[in-house]
Amino acid sequence: MQHTDISTIGEFGLIDRIRKIIDVRVDDSSLHDNLLMGIADDAAVYRPSQGKVQLFTTDALIEGIHFDLTFTSFMHLGWKSIVANISDIIAMGGTPRYATIVISLPKKISVEMIEDFYRGAVSACKKYSCLIVGGDTTTSMANTMISVAMVGEADERRIKYRGGATAGEYLCVTGHLGSSLAGLNVLKREKERFAQTPDQHAFEPNLEPYTQAIEKHLMPKPRLDLSKILTEQVTIGAMIDISDGLASEVHHICKNSGVGAVVHEHNIPVDSVTQKIAGEFSDLPTEYALYGGEEYELLFTISDEQYNILDKLTNDVTIIGRITDKNKGIELIREGGEREPLRFGGWEHFKL
């Protein structure tokens, strides 16, 4: 890749290049119709859709904490920075609308890298029908730092919170879990192999058998498809996206709803590639699902009656347990039948 130092074009030259990349149209024409002013002024101006309430979320990605540039391209980084916020909007039954991006850049980062970042971000926006409408670019004396803020909209009657679960409901997840951590472990292993290889120019990473898991880590896909079904075609109790690990999210729902839960280990959906990777690291595949994070699947609760309706609409949902009374605690039933408290775990900042 060509390496153009940002100092050769300056901040405003970089902004002009970014503007050309993000100035695209998406299929949802209302996004453009409601946007009165985008990146060209001091602030973006938009008109909320009639009869909707607004959702607002923000998320940060810090080099060395959330990503490693050894094996994370700026294209993937742009995608992930957007979808992390989209997933938060989706988890509440909303639709993503507009985003701003703040990015702080050390000298090692080139113009071409930043262009790739915005191409990845725009690709995610086009897939999930939202627009980038502004942000800020700054110098960093240390590592690359990214912060995205996003607004979304929802029908107030259909918003779903973490606090809506009731005893007796099923505890369900979408998709398969554990793949993101599995993919990350493979990437870390190949980085270590590269560092230990005497002739690094001849090094060839062994990634082909693990493509599915690596893609889940680098290019996660939030479940807008199932969020729409869950909020528009059935009635559910509580919902949350799985960003910090399944165990952590179960605890969040239980705490906010004032309930307990029982999770059956043998019901947790883990695909064959993740099982293979976990075996290579001598790990339990379900531990990846429980404590891995960055899945961006959905965890939700639903009654027996409503689940019977949902079951006819999709085959991509798995019942993993039940919501119980608060006094029963939060339990995990292992495959052998042993019962134990479900440990709160997964990704947590400032944890010693």
KAQUILIN-V980652 format. One record per pair of residues at least 6 apart in sequence whose ideal C-beta (glycine too) atoms are under 7 Angstrom apart, sorted by sequence separation. I is the first residue (numbers start at 0). J is the second residue. D is the distance in whole Angstrom. If there is no record, write none. Layout:
# KAQUILIN-V980652
I/J/D
I/J/D
This chain:
# KAQUILIN-V980652
37/43/6
47/53/6
60/66/6
62/68/6
88/94/7
124/130/6
193/199/6
196/202/5
229/235/5
253/259/6
277/283/6
332/338/5
333/339/7
24/31/6
36/43/6
88/95/5
124/131/6
206/213/6
241/248/5
253/260/5
277/284/4
309/316/6
5/13/6
36/44/4
301/309/6
330/338/6
331/339/6
35/44/4
104/113/7
193/202/5
229/238/7
239/248/5
330/339/7
35/45/6
66/76/6
85/95/5
121/131/7
274/284/5
277/287/6
330/340/6
331/341/4
34/45/5
35/46/6
120/131/6
249/260/6
273/284/6
329/340/7
330/341/6
33/45/5
239/251/6
328/340/6
329/341/5
33/46/4
239/252/6
249/262/6
84/98/7
273/287/6
33/48/7
189/204/4
237/252/5
269/284/4
189/205/7
269/285/6
21/38/7
81/98/6
189/206/7
267/285/5
29/48/7
237/256/6
269/288/6
18/38/5
60/80/5
80/100/7
100/120/7
185/206/7
264/285/5
267/288/5
300/322/5
185/209/5
58/83/5
58/84/5
182/209/7
185/212/7
186/213/6
56/84/5
185/213/6
182/212/4
56/87/4
98/129/6
100/131/6
181/212/4
182/213/4
56/88/6
95/127/6
97/129/6
104/136/7
96/129/6
97/130/5
98/131/5
99/132/6
101/134/5
178/211/7
182/215/5
183/216/5
54/88/5
95/129/4
98/132/7
99/133/5
100/134/4
101/135/5
102/136/6
103/137/5
104/138/6
105/139/5
178/212/5
182/216/4
97/132/5
99/134/4
103/138/7
104/139/6
108/143/6
103/139/4
105/141/6
179/215/5
54/91/6
105/142/6
178/215/4
179/216/5
105/143/6
54/93/4
73/112/5
77/116/4
81/120/5
104/143/6
76/116/6
77/117/6
80/120/6
103/143/7
179/219/7
74/115/5
77/118/7
78/119/4
82/123/5
103/144/4
73/115/4
77/119/3
78/120/7
81/123/4
85/127/5
72/115/7
73/116/4
76/119/7
77/120/4
81/124/6
102/145/5
245/288/5
246/289/4
74/118/6
75/119/6
78/122/6
85/129/7
245/289/5
246/290/6
74/119/4
78/123/5
100/145/7
101/146/4
244/289/6
73/119/7
244/290/5
252/298/7
100/147/5
244/291/6
174/222/7
244/292/4
252/300/7
98/147/6
99/148/5
173/222/5
243/292/5
249/298/7
268/317/5
98/148/7
242/292/6
248/298/5
98/149/4
242/293/6
266/317/6
45/97/6
173/225/5
266/318/6
267/319/6
97/150/5
241/294/4
242/295/6
245/298/7
266/319/5
292/345/5
43/97/7
95/149/6
96/150/5
241/295/7
266/320/7
290/344/4
292/346/4
96/151/5
240/295/6
241/296/5
289/344/7
290/345/5
95/151/5
96/152/6
263/319/6
94/151/6
240/297/6
241/298/6
262/319/6
263/320/5
93/151/4
94/152/6
262/320/4
93/152/6
94/153/7
238/297/6
239/298/5
261/320/5
93/153/4
212/272/5
260/320/6
261/321/5
88/149/6
92/153/5
211/272/5
212/273/6
238/299/4
260/321/7
91/153/7
237/299/6
260/322/5
261/323/6
84/147/5
88/151/4
209/272/6
237/300/5
260/323/6
85/149/7
212/276/6
235/299/5
236/300/4
258/322/5
259/323/4
80/145/5
84/149/4
92/157/5
176/241/7
235/300/6
236/301/6
258/323/7
259/324/6
30/96/7
81/147/6
92/158/5
235/301/5
258/324/7
259/325/5
80/147/5
91/158/6
92/159/5
209/276/6
258/325/5
259/326/7
264/331/6
91/159/6
168/236/5
233/301/7
257/325/6
259/327/4
264/332/6
176/245/6
259/328/5
260/329/5
261/330/5
262/331/5
263/332/5
264/333/5
265/334/5
229/299/6
235/305/7
259/329/6
264/334/5
159/230/6
165/236/6
226/297/7
234/305/5
261/332/6
164/236/5
225/297/6
233/305/5
157/230/5
163/236/4
164/237/4
157/231/7
163/237/4
219/293/6
221/295/5
222/296/6
162/237/6
222/297/5
233/308/5
159/235/6
161/237/5
219/295/4
233/309/5
253/329/5
160/237/6
216/293/7
159/237/7
161/239/5
63/142/5
159/238/4
250/329/6
262/341/6
62/142/4
232/312/6
249/329/6
61/142/7
62/143/4
62/144/7
61/144/5
228/312/5
60/145/4
228/313/6
59/145/7
59/146/5
164/252/5
225/313/6
43/132/4
57/146/7
58/147/6
43/133/5
57/147/7
161/251/5
170/260/6
225/315/7
57/148/4
161/252/5
176/267/6
185/276/6
164/256/4
166/258/6
170/262/7
176/268/6
177/269/5
178/270/6
181/273/4
184/276/6
249/341/6
56/149/6
162/255/4
163/256/6
165/258/7
175/268/5
176/269/6
250/343/5
16/110/7
20/114/6
38/132/6
161/255/4
162/256/5
164/258/5
175/269/6
178/272/7
37/132/5
38/133/5
55/150/5
161/256/7
175/270/4
178/273/5
181/276/4
246/341/6
21/117/6
34/130/7
37/133/7
54/150/7
127/223/6
172/268/7
177/273/5
181/277/6
184/280/6
246/342/6
247/343/6
13/110/7
20/117/4
53/150/6
54/151/4
246/343/6
247/344/6
16/114/6
20/118/6
23/121/6
30/128/7
34/132/7
54/152/7
246/344/5
247/345/4
5/104/7
25/124/7
30/129/7
53/152/6
54/153/6
246/345/6
13/113/6
17/117/5
21/121/6
25/125/5
30/130/5
52/152/7
244/344/6
20/121/6
27/128/4
51/152/4
52/153/6
244/345/2
8/110/6
23/125/7
26/128/6
51/153/6
243/345/4
244/346/6
25/128/5
51/154/7
52/155/5
243/346/5
48/152/5
243/347/7
4/109/7
5/110/6
25/130/7
47/152/6
3/109/6
181/287/6
2/109/4
3/110/4
177/284/6
180/287/5
3/111/6
2/111/7
1/111/5
21/131/4
177/287/3
0/111/5
177/288/4
180/291/3
176/288/4
179/291/6
179/292/7
177/291/5
179/293/4
179/294/5
70/186/4
176/294/6
70/190/6
176/296/6
69/190/5
14/136/6
174/296/4
13/136/6
173/296/5
172/296/6
173/297/5
172/297/7
10/136/6
172/298/5
171/299/6
170/300/6
171/301/6
169/300/7
89/221/5
168/300/4
169/301/5
89/222/6
168/301/6
89/223/5
92/226/6
168/302/6
86/221/4
85/221/5
164/300/4
82/219/6
89/226/4
169/306/6
92/230/4
82/221/5
78/218/5
79/219/7
174/315/6
75/217/4
173/315/6
75/218/6
173/316/6
171/316/5
172/317/6
71/217/7
171/317/6
171/318/5
172/319/6
90/238/6
171/319/7
90/239/6
169/318/5
170/319/6
90/240/4
170/320/4
89/240/7
170/321/6
169/321/6
170/322/6
87/240/6
86/240/4
168/322/5
167/322/7
86/242/7
166/322/5
165/322/6
166/323/6
164/322/5
166/324/5
90/297/6
86/295/4
82/295/7
